[in-house]
């Protein structure tokens, strides 16, 4: 339910990445404690990526922004 795309936020500073599972996501307490929630945009009817693929996309985007 994130309103921002991972590609639209600044990943260049000191950050932490937290990944929730497909079924339950992140707890309400954790969501309330973070400053930004982002999603990976998915084309067509694709609903989700597995956690390893999602982490790889986010880490790649961070490296891309740091260049």
Secondary structure, DSSP 8 states (H G I E B T S, - for coil): --SEEGGGS--SSS------BTTTBS-HHHHHH-S--EE----TT-----HHHHHHHHHHHHHHHH-
